[in-house]
Amino acid sequence: MTAAATAPEAVRDQARASSPKPRTRRRPTLFHVFMIVAVVVWLLPIGWMVVLAVSDNHLLQLKTQTLIPQGFTLDNIVTELRGSRIPRWFLNSVVVTGVTTLGTVVTSAMAGYAFGRLKFRFQTPLFVLTLAGLMVPREAMFIPLYLMFSETGQLNSYQGLFLPRIALPLGVFIMTQFFRAVPHEMEEAARIDGAGHARIFLSIMLPLARPAMAALAIFAFVQSWNDYLWPLVVATNPHFFTLTVGLAQQQGSFDAANSLGSLMARGLIGSLPLVIVFLLFQRQLIRGIALGSGEK
C-alpha cells in the first residue's frame, strides 16, 4: 500500500524536475521598475518647473533646490497673464499654429490623394522631389525664404509666420502611404455609382483618413507651437512675436534672473497647451502612428 501510494508521487516529482521551470516574474518586475524610473526622470523637470512657478520670488532667492513650493502663491502666473505681453504672444501662437495645422492637413491630404490614387505624368519624380524636402535642413532655406518674404513685404505679418510651414513633406508622405493602402474595390464601387475624383476624395477617402489626419494635425501643432527659429527671423516687431520668441526675449533680461518664479510661470503657460492637446488626442495620435506603420 505504501509503495503503491508513493509511486505516483515519485513519478510526479520526476516529471516536475524534468519539466522546464515556470517563468519567474522577475523580468516584468524589472521592466516596471525601469519604466517607473524613466517616468520619474521625465516628470522631475516638469514638476520642478510647476513648483517654482507657484513659489514666492523672494524665498526662491534663498532656496531653489526644492520640490516643495516656497510660500505657495499664484501671483507669478497672474502677473504674467495681466501685466506683460504674454497674452498677445499667446494669441499670436494660437492663430499661427491653428492656421498652420489646418493648412498642413488640407494640403497634405490633397497631395497624398494625388500621389497615392491618381496617375499623371512625372508622378514618381515629383513624389521623390517632395520626399527630398525631408533631407534639406530648415536652416538652409532661411536665407532664400527671408529674401522672398522681404521683397514681397510680408515680414512682421501673420502670413509670413505660417505660410512657409504649411508645405510639410512628412505630411505628404504619411497621407500618400495611407491612401495607397485603401482597397481599390471601394473606389471602383464609387465609380460605378457615378462618383468623380472630387466626390471620392471628399465622401470616401477623407472619412477613412481621419486617424491619419488626426495624427498629422497633432504633429503639425506641436512642431508649429514649438518653432522658434523662423518666427525669430521673420518677426522683429514684438507685436508679432510668438510665445516661444517672446519668452526667449524675456528670459535674457536681468529681471528674469532675479524672478525665477515668474520665469517658470512663463514656461508653464507656454507648455500647458501642448500637454492639453496630448491628453485630449493621445488615442488618435497612437492610432494614426499604428496606421502609418501598416497595421490594420
The 8 nearest C-alpha neighbors of each residue, nearest first, counted from 0:
[[1, 3, 2, 4, 5, 6, 7, 8],
 [0, 2, 4, 3, 5, 6, 7, 8],
 [1, 3, 5, 4, 0, 6, 7, 8],
 [4, 2, 0, 6, 1, 5, 7, 8],
 [5, 3, 1, 2, 6, 0, 7, 8],
 [4, 6, 8, 2, 3, 7, 9, 1],
 [5, 7, 9, 8, 3, 4, 2, 10],
 [8, 6, 10, 9, 5, 11, 4, 3],
 [7, 9, 11, 5, 10, 6, 12, 4],
 [8, 10, 12, 6, 7, 11, 13, 5],
 [11, 9, 7, 13, 8, 12, 14, 6],
 [10, 12, 8, 14, 13, 9, 15, 7],
 [13, 11, 15, 9, 10, 14, 16, 8],
 [12, 14, 16, 10, 11, 15, 9, 17],
 [15, 13, 11, 17, 16, 12, 18, 10],
 [16, 14, 12, 18, 13, 17, 11, 19],
 [15, 17, 13, 14, 18, 12, 19, 20],
 [18, 16, 14, 15, 13, 19, 12, 20],
 [17, 19, 15, 16, 14, 20, 13, 21],
 [20, 18, 21, 17, 16, 15, 22, 14],
 [19, 21, 22, 18, 16, 23, 15, 17],
 [22, 20, 23, 19, 18, 24, 15, 16],
 [21, 23, 20, 24, 25, 19, 26, 27],
 [22, 24, 25, 21, 26, 20, 27, 28],
 [25, 23, 26, 27, 28, 22, 29, 21],
 [24, 26, 28, 23, 27, 29, 22, 30],
 [25, 27, 29, 28, 24, 30, 23, 31],
 [28, 26, 30, 29, 24, 25, 31, 32],
 [27, 29, 31, 25, 30, 26, 24, 32],
 [30, 28, 32, 26, 31, 27, 33, 25],
 [31, 29, 27, 33, 28, 32, 26, 34],
 [30, 32, 34, 28, 33, 29, 35, 27],
 [33, 31, 29, 35, 30, 34, 28, 36],
 [32, 34, 30, 36, 31, 35, 29, 37],
 [33, 35, 37, 31, 36, 32, 38, 30],
 [34, 36, 38, 32, 37, 33, 31, 39],
 [35, 37, 39, 33, 34, 38, 40, 32],
 [38, 36, 34, 40, 35, 39, 41, 33],
 [39, 37, 41, 35, 40, 36, 42, 34],
 [38, 40, 42, 36, 41, 37, 43, 35],
 [39, 41, 37, 43, 38, 42, 36, 44],
 [42, 40, 38, 39, 43, 37, 44, 45],
 [41, 43, 39, 45, 40, 44, 46, 38],
 [42, 44, 46, 40, 45, 41, 39, 47],
 [45, 43, 47, 46, 42, 48, 41, 40],
 [46, 44, 48, 42, 47, 43, 49, 41],
 [45, 47, 43, 49, 48, 44, 42, 50],
 [46, 48, 44, 50, 45, 49, 66, 43],
 [49, 47, 45, 51, 46, 50, 263, 52],
 [48, 50, 52, 46, 47, 51, 45, 53],
 [51, 49, 47, 68, 52, 48, 53, 46],
 [50, 52, 54, 260, 48, 53, 49, 47],
 [51, 53, 264, 260, 263, 49, 50, 54],
 [52, 54, 72, 73, 51, 50, 71, 68],
 [55, 53, 69, 71, 51, 68, 70, 52],
 [54, 56, 70, 58, 57, 69, 59, 72],
 [57, 55, 59, 260, 58, 258, 259, 54],
 [56, 58, 59, 60, 55, 61, 258, 257],
 [59, 57, 60, 61, 55, 56, 69, 62],
 [60, 58, 62, 56, 61, 63, 57, 55],
 [59, 61, 58, 57, 62, 56, 63, 257],
 [62, 60, 59, 58, 63, 57, 56, 64],
 [63, 61, 59, 60, 64, 58, 65, 69],
 [62, 64, 59, 65, 61, 60, 51, 58],
 [65, 63, 62, 66, 47, 59, 67, 51],
 [64, 66, 67, 63, 62, 68, 47, 50],
 [65, 67, 47, 50, 68, 64, 46, 51],
 [66, 68, 65, 69, 50, 51, 47, 54],
 [69, 67, 54, 50, 71, 70, 53, 51],
 [70, 68, 54, 71, 55, 58, 67, 59],
 [69, 71, 55, 54, 68, 72, 58, 53],
 [70, 72, 54, 68, 53, 69, 55, 73],
 [73, 71, 53, 74, 54, 70, 55, 75],
 [72, 74, 53, 75, 76, 77, 71, 54],
 [73, 75, 77, 72, 76, 78, 53, 55],
 [74, 76, 261, 78, 73, 77, 264, 79],
 [75, 77, 79, 264, 78, 74, 73, 80],
 [76, 78, 74, 80, 79, 75, 81, 73],
 [79, 77, 81, 75, 82, 80, 76, 74],
 [80, 78, 76, 77, 83, 81, 82, 75],
 [79, 81, 77, 78, 86, 82, 85, 76],
 [82, 80, 78, 79, 83, 77, 86, 84],
 [81, 83, 78, 79, 80, 84, 77, 85],
 [82, 84, 85, 79, 81, 80, 86, 78],
 [85, 83, 87, 86, 88, 82, 80, 79],
 [84, 86, 88, 87, 83, 89, 80, 79],
 [87, 85, 89, 88, 84, 80, 90, 83],
 [88, 86, 90, 84, 89, 85, 91, 238],
 [89, 87, 242, 241, 91, 85, 90, 86],
 [88, 90, 86, 92, 242, 87, 91, 85],
 [89, 91, 93, 87, 88, 92, 86, 94],
 [92, 90, 88, 94, 89, 241, 93, 95],
 [93, 91, 241, 89, 95, 90, 94, 96],
 [92, 94, 90, 96, 91, 95, 97, 89],
 [95, 93, 97, 91, 92, 96, 98, 90],
 [94, 96, 92, 98, 97, 93, 161, 99],
 [95, 97, 99, 93, 223, 94, 98, 92],
 [98, 96, 94, 100, 99, 95, 93, 101],
 [97, 99, 101, 95, 100, 96, 102, 94],
 [98, 100, 96, 102, 161, 97, 165, 101],
 [101, 99, 103, 97, 219, 98, 102, 220],
 [100, 102, 98, 104, 103, 99, 97, 105],
 [103, 101, 99, 105, 100, 104, 165, 98],
 [102, 104, 165, 100, 106, 101, 105, 107],
 [103, 105, 107, 101, 102, 106, 108, 216],
 [106, 104, 102, 108, 107, 103, 101, 109],
 [107, 105, 109, 103, 108, 104, 102, 110],
 [106, 108, 171, 110, 104, 170, 109, 105],
 [109, 107, 111, 105, 106, 110, 174, 104],
 [110, 108, 106, 112, 111, 107, 105, 113],
 [109, 111, 113, 107, 112, 108, 106, 171],
 [112, 110, 175, 174, 108, 171, 114, 113],
 [113, 111, 115, 109, 110, 116, 114, 178],
 [112, 114, 110, 117, 111, 115, 116, 109],
 [115, 113, 111, 112, 116, 175, 117, 110],
 [114, 116, 179, 175, 112, 178, 113, 111],
 [117, 115, 112, 113, 114, 179, 178, 118],
 [118, 116, 113, 114, 115, 119, 112, 122],
 [119, 117, 116, 122, 120, 114, 113, 115],
 [120, 118, 122, 121, 117, 113, 114, 123],
 [119, 121, 122, 118, 123, 124, 125, 117],
 [120, 122, 124, 123, 125, 119, 126, 118],
 [121, 123, 125, 120, 119, 124, 126, 114],
 [122, 124, 126, 125, 121, 127, 114, 120],
 [125, 123, 127, 121, 126, 122, 128, 129],
 [124, 126, 128, 122, 123, 127, 121, 129],
 [127, 125, 129, 123, 128, 124, 122, 130],
 [128, 126, 124, 130, 129, 125, 131, 123],
 [127, 129, 125, 131, 126, 130, 124, 132],
 [130, 128, 126, 131, 127, 132, 168, 125],
 [129, 131, 127, 132, 128, 133, 168, 126],
 [132, 130, 128, 133, 129, 134, 127, 135],
 [131, 133, 130, 135, 134, 129, 168, 128],
 [134, 132, 131, 130, 135, 168, 169, 136],
 [133, 135, 132, 131, 136, 130, 137, 168],
 [134, 136, 132, 133, 137, 131, 139, 140],
 [137, 135, 138, 139, 134, 140, 133, 132],
 [136, 138, 139, 140, 135, 141, 229, 134],
 [137, 139, 141, 136, 140, 142, 228, 135],
 [138, 140, 137, 136, 141, 135, 142, 143],
 [141, 139, 138, 137, 142, 143, 144, 136],
 [140, 142, 144, 138, 139, 143, 145, 137],
 [141, 143, 145, 144, 140, 146, 139, 138],
 [144, 142, 146, 145, 141, 140, 147, 139],
 [145, 143, 147, 141, 142, 146, 140, 148],
 [144, 146, 142, 148, 147, 143, 141, 149],
 [147, 145, 149, 143, 144, 148, 150, 142],
 [148, 146, 144, 150, 145, 149, 143, 151],
 [147, 149, 153, 151, 145, 150, 146, 154],
 [150, 148, 146, 152, 151, 147, 154, 145],
 [149, 151, 147, 152, 148, 146, 153, 145],
 [150, 152, 148, 149, 153, 147, 154, 146],
 [153, 151, 149, 150, 154, 148, 155, 147],
 [154, 152, 148, 159, 151, 156, 149, 155],
 [155, 153, 233, 156, 152, 149, 159, 148],
 [156, 154, 234, 239, 233, 236, 153, 235],
 [157, 155, 159, 154, 158, 153, 160, 239],
 [156, 158, 160, 159, 161, 95, 155, 239],
 [159, 157, 160, 161, 162, 156, 153, 95],
 [158, 160, 156, 157, 153, 161, 162, 154],
 [161, 159, 157, 158, 230, 162, 156, 95],
 [160, 162, 158, 99, 164, 95, 163, 159],
 [161, 163, 164, 158, 165, 159, 160, 99],
 [164, 162, 161, 165, 166, 160, 159, 144],
 [165, 163, 162, 166, 161, 167, 99, 103],
 [164, 166, 103, 99, 102, 162, 163, 167],
 [165, 167, 164, 103, 168, 163, 106, 107],
 [166, 168, 170, 169, 165, 103, 164, 171],
 [169, 167, 171, 170, 130, 129, 132, 133],
 [170, 168, 172, 171, 167, 173, 133, 130],
 [169, 171, 173, 107, 167, 172, 168, 174],
 [172, 170, 107, 168, 111, 174, 169, 173],
 [171, 173, 169, 175, 170, 174, 176, 168],
 [174, 172, 170, 176, 175, 171, 169, 177],
 [173, 175, 111, 177, 171, 176, 172, 108],
 [176, 174, 111, 115, 172, 178, 177, 173],
 [175, 177, 179, 173, 174, 178, 172, 180],
 [176, 178, 174, 180, 175, 179, 173, 291],
 [179, 177, 175, 180, 181, 115, 176, 112],
 [180, 178, 115, 176, 177, 181, 175, 116],
 [179, 181, 177, 178, 182, 176, 293, 115],
 [180, 182, 178, 179, 183, 177, 185, 204],
 [183, 181, 184, 185, 180, 186, 179, 178],
 [182, 184, 186, 185, 187, 181, 188, 180],
 [185, 183, 187, 182, 186, 188, 189, 181],
 [186, 184, 188, 183, 187, 182, 189, 181],
 [185, 187, 189, 183, 188, 184, 190, 199],
 [188, 186, 190, 184, 189, 185, 183, 191],
 [187, 189, 191, 185, 190, 186, 184, 192],
 [190, 188, 192, 186, 187, 191, 194, 185],
 [189, 191, 194, 193, 187, 192, 188, 186],
 [190, 192, 188, 193, 189, 187, 194, 186],
 [193, 191, 189, 190, 194, 188, 187, 195],
 [192, 194, 190, 191, 189, 195, 188, 198],
 [195, 193, 190, 189, 198, 192, 199, 196],
 [196, 194, 198, 197, 199, 193, 190, 189],
 [195, 197, 199, 198, 200, 194, 201, 190],
 [196, 198, 200, 199, 195, 201, 194, 202],
 [197, 199, 201, 200, 195, 202, 196, 194],
 [200, 198, 196, 203, 202, 197, 201, 195],
 [199, 201, 204, 197, 198, 203, 202, 196],
 [200, 202, 198, 205, 199, 203, 197, 204],
 [203, 201, 199, 198, 200, 204, 205, 206],
 [204, 202, 199, 206, 200, 205, 201, 207],
 [203, 205, 200, 207, 206, 208, 201, 199],
 [204, 206, 208, 207, 201, 203, 200, 209],
 [207, 205, 208, 209, 204, 203, 202, 201],
 [208, 206, 204, 205, 209, 203, 210, 181],
 [207, 209, 205, 211, 206, 210, 212, 204],
 [208, 210, 212, 211, 206, 207, 213, 205],
 [211, 209, 287, 213, 212, 208, 283, 286],
 [212, 210, 287, 214, 208, 213, 209, 215],
 [211, 213, 215, 209, 210, 214, 216, 208],
 [214, 212, 216, 210, 215, 211, 209, 283],
 [215, 213, 284, 287, 211, 217, 216, 212],
 [214, 216, 212, 218, 213, 217, 219, 211],
 [215, 217, 213, 219, 214, 218, 100, 212],
 [216, 218, 220, 214, 215, 219, 221, 213],
 [217, 219, 215, 221, 216, 220, 222, 214],
 [218, 220, 216, 222, 100, 217, 221, 223],
 [221, 219, 217, 223, 218, 222, 100, 224],
 [222, 220, 224, 218, 223, 219, 225, 217],
 [223, 221, 219, 225, 220, 224, 226, 218],
 [222, 224, 226, 220, 96, 225, 221, 219],
 [223, 225, 221, 222, 226, 96, 220, 92],
 [226, 224, 222, 223, 221, 227, 243, 220],
 [227, 225, 223, 224, 222, 228, 229, 230],
 [226, 228, 230, 229, 243, 244, 231, 225],
 [229, 227, 231, 230, 232, 226, 138, 244],
 [228, 230, 232, 231, 227, 233, 226, 160],
 [231, 229, 233, 232, 234, 228, 227, 160],
 [230, 232, 228, 229, 234, 233, 227, 244],
 [233, 231, 229, 230, 234, 228, 235, 145],
 [232, 234, 230, 154, 231, 229, 155, 235],
 [235, 233, 155, 230, 236, 231, 232, 239],
 [234, 236, 237, 155, 233, 231, 232, 240],
 [235, 237, 238, 234, 239, 155, 240, 154],
 [238, 236, 240, 239, 235, 245, 234, 88],
 [237, 239, 236, 240, 87, 88, 155, 84],
 [240, 238, 237, 236, 234, 155, 241, 91],
 [241, 239, 237, 245, 88, 238, 244, 234],
 [240, 242, 88, 92, 91, 244, 243, 245],
 [241, 243, 88, 245, 89, 244, 92, 246],
 [242, 244, 246, 245, 241, 227, 247, 225],
 [245, 243, 247, 241, 242, 246, 240, 227],
 [244, 246, 242, 248, 247, 243, 240, 241],
 [247, 245, 249, 243, 248, 244, 242, 250],
 [246, 248, 250, 244, 245, 249, 243, 251],
 [249, 247, 245, 246, 250, 251, 244, 252],
 [250, 248, 246, 251, 247, 252, 245, 255],
 [249, 251, 247, 248, 252, 255, 246, 262],
 [250, 252, 249, 248, 253, 247, 255, 256],
 [251, 253, 254, 255, 249, 250, 256, 248],
 [254, 252, 256, 255, 251, 257, 250, 249],
 [253, 255, 257, 256, 252, 258, 249, 250],
 [254, 256, 258, 257, 253, 252, 250, 262],
 [257, 255, 253, 254, 258, 259, 252, 250],
 [256, 258, 254, 255, 259, 253, 60, 56],
 [259, 257, 255, 261, 260, 56, 256, 254],
 [258, 260, 262, 261, 257, 263, 256, 56],
 [259, 261, 52, 51, 263, 56, 262, 258],
 [262, 260, 264, 75, 258, 263, 259, 52],
 [263, 261, 259, 265, 260, 264, 255, 258],
 [262, 264, 52, 266, 260, 265, 261, 48],
 [263, 265, 52, 261, 267, 76, 266, 262],
 [266, 264, 268, 262, 263, 267, 269, 261],
 [265, 267, 263, 269, 264, 268, 270, 262],
 [266, 268, 264, 270, 265, 269, 271, 263],
 [269, 267, 265, 271, 266, 270, 264, 272],
 [268, 270, 266, 267, 271, 265, 242, 272],
 [271, 269, 267, 273, 268, 272, 266, 274],
 [270, 272, 274, 268, 273, 269, 267, 275],
 [273, 271, 275, 274, 270, 276, 269, 268],
 [274, 272, 276, 275, 271, 270, 277, 221],
 [273, 275, 277, 271, 272, 276, 278, 270],
 [276, 274, 272, 278, 273, 277, 279, 271],
 [277, 275, 273, 279, 274, 278, 280, 272],
 [276, 278, 274, 281, 280, 275, 279, 273],
 [277, 279, 275, 276, 281, 280, 274, 273],
 [280, 278, 276, 277, 281, 275, 282, 274],
 [281, 279, 277, 283, 282, 278, 276, 284],
 [280, 282, 284, 277, 283, 278, 279, 285],
 [283, 281, 285, 284, 280, 286, 279, 287],
 [282, 284, 286, 280, 281, 285, 210, 287],
 [283, 285, 214, 281, 287, 282, 286, 280],
 [284, 286, 288, 282, 287, 283, 281, 289],
 [287, 285, 289, 283, 288, 284, 282, 290],
 [286, 288, 211, 210, 214, 290, 284, 289],
 [287, 289, 291, 285, 286, 290, 292, 284],
 [290, 288, 286, 292, 287, 291, 294, 285],
 [291, 289, 287, 293, 294, 292, 288, 286],
 [290, 292, 288, 289, 293, 287, 173, 177],
 [291, 293, 289, 290, 294, 288, 287, 176],
 [294, 292, 290, 291, 295, 289, 180, 177],
 [295, 293, 290, 289, 292, 291, 288, 286],
 [294, 290, 293, 289, 292, 291, 286, 180]]
